[in-house]
Amino acid sequence: MKDQRVKEIIDYHEATKHHYDRYARSPGYMDWKNQPHPFRSYAGAPTLPLPLLKKDPPAAYQDLYDRKNNARQAVTVETIAGFLELSLGLSAWKAVSGSQWSLRINPSSGNLHPTEAHLILPPFNSNPSGVYHYNALGHVLERRADIPAELWQRIVSHFGAEGFLIGSSSIFWRESWKYGERAFRYCNHDAGHALACVSLSANLYGWKVTCLNGLSDAAIDAVLGFDQIRFRKLEEEHTDFLCFVHSAASNRIPRSLPDQIISEFANLPFIGEPDKLSQTCVDWEIIYQTARLSKKPATEEIAVKLENRKLSVSAPSPLSAADIIRNRRSATAFDRHGSVSRDRFLNMLDKTLPRSGCAPFDAELIEPATHLLLFVHNVVDSAPGLYFFLRTEKDFDEIKRFSRSDFLWKPVETEFPLYLLSEGNCRQQAMMVSCHQEIAGFGAFSLGMIAKFKDIITAEPYRYRHLFWETGMIGQVLYLEAEAHGLRGTGIGCFFDDAVHEIMGFNDNHYQSLYHFTVGKPIEDPRLTTRPPYHHLKNR
Ligand SMILES: Cc1cc2nc3c(=O)[nH]c(=O)nc-3n(C[C@H](O)[C@H](O)[C@H](O)COP(=O)(O)O)c2cc1C
């Protein structure tokens, strides 16, 4: 049974690889009249407009990640609103020749935004505790269920701490509308970006996000009331993760919920009809099949042990944490002469390392399993070439064994897990493997995220999604790091999978490249005009 699931998930992965001579199956054109609406609302659910931030949290650049300087804030309507505005809210509106579109704090493949957010909040202001959906367009909470005071108290006693819960779900159709079968991967990248966004934003309020990694997807469905919603076919929300947001100093936060609490949620009366997103939807069957096969069962709760390593501070940024979050954008073109100093480059990589006491990886989603294969083009005082950045030592011997025997594996710095594999100009190679996209070769560096694949999925098929989430989290850190250092990044979901594996010398799927990223000096598009994120909301 399990072997068959693993096989079918791996079959999906193989079927959705792009190759030089063949792209994964997709519509091949844009069906504009059926483009899914990027914002969901729950009609009939009472709405609670959230205040917009008048002043951003004061955290400095380093405090984006480091927890120790961020003072713990009370959970109020203002702090929840600020937390959401700086994690999943709008970041700007762009316009060109008569059309306009919104951008968000969290990026999304094709700006299609399959990720939805739901919150389980304590009583605040005059509201009793309840289950809410967050609609970023109006910056409003939609109240989908009331939670009896006594049930909320039991949640607090269970966690042994005050706080709230945030969950995410994906609407696959929003991505498959454009990208077809590969869209399941992109939805999961986006979920990972969103997880990093909430962890980093929570940190600015002195809160920590902890993944409830013991919960089954079925339990999350029950808690978020998805079992009771009559979703339109193919417009369903598919559960990603549920996290507890808290300020407990202890690492003993439970990573699950008792069955009794879950079944009480299942019996709450939920209200609100999800609105229609498209006139008609296309059933990319393999996506729904793979989603079923990679559903998470209840598992043992794990406290992921992270190293206690210091954050590198030698390349500070003059920007505040909130400015970096708000300014994040994807670059669409790079100045090919744009470089990054060696110090900044090393600092950017350093921030992708999982460490205790630092957002976002201390959300404890997964034992770190992803590394970076770097195409270094223009890093001052560094030879151009292929490099490898090892995010966890334990995979070192195995990766070396599976990769090309003529790689140098020459350490670049003492006590820093960056290795030179081979010297030489690799701009062309980087562009080619990233679907011929110039941004991969014209920047200062680009990279492929190499995840331990076969053994992890064979042991626990649901981790297929988690691996993509981990890469999305790394991507989010790289986006913010690029911004912090006066550069710009772009996530790259379009790449020729096996061409990357060939560069590494991989002959099988023990390790796979799951996501690409590029960083460089951006060239702005002068045709675009920009408007503030919430210019459309009056009096808030
Ligand atoms: C998972 C993922 C994959 C992406 N893939 C590509 C890509 O292959 N090429 C590209 O130019 N941009 C890519 N992007 C960038 C998106 O197009 C961009 O995030 C989106 O248009 C929203 O713009 P913003 O990031 O400036 O908010 C990707 C983004 C994500 C999150």
The ligand as a Gaussian input file, in Angstrom:
#p B3LYP/6-31G(d) Opt

LIG

0 1
 C        7.268000      29.314000      -6.414000
 C        7.590000      30.469000      -7.306000
 C        8.053000      30.232000      -8.585000
 C        8.358000      31.318000      -9.427000
 N        8.891000      31.072000     -10.670000
 C        9.263000      32.104000     -11.467000
 C        9.925000      31.868000     -12.703000
 O       10.179000      30.723000     -13.096000
 N       10.279000      32.967000     -13.442000
 C       10.020000      34.256000     -13.028000
 O       10.363000      35.206000     -13.737000
 N        9.408000      34.490000     -11.837000
 C        9.028000      33.456000     -11.043000
 N        8.456000      33.694000      -9.812000
 C        8.187000      35.079000      -9.370000
 C        6.694000      35.385000      -9.424000
 O        6.302000      35.587000     -10.750000
 C        6.377000      36.599000      -8.525000
 O        6.541000      36.202000      -7.193000
 C        4.968000      37.110000      -8.741000
 O        4.813000      37.659000     -10.001000
 C        4.608000      38.147000      -7.696000
 O        5.486000      39.241000      -7.754000
 P        6.299000      39.701000      -6.471000
 O        7.196000      38.558000      -6.075000
 O        7.059000      40.914000      -6.918000
 O        5.310000      39.976000      -5.370000
 C        8.166000      32.636000      -8.960000
 C        7.705000      32.860000      -7.663000
 C        7.434000      31.798000      -6.839000
 C        6.984000      32.054000      -5.434000

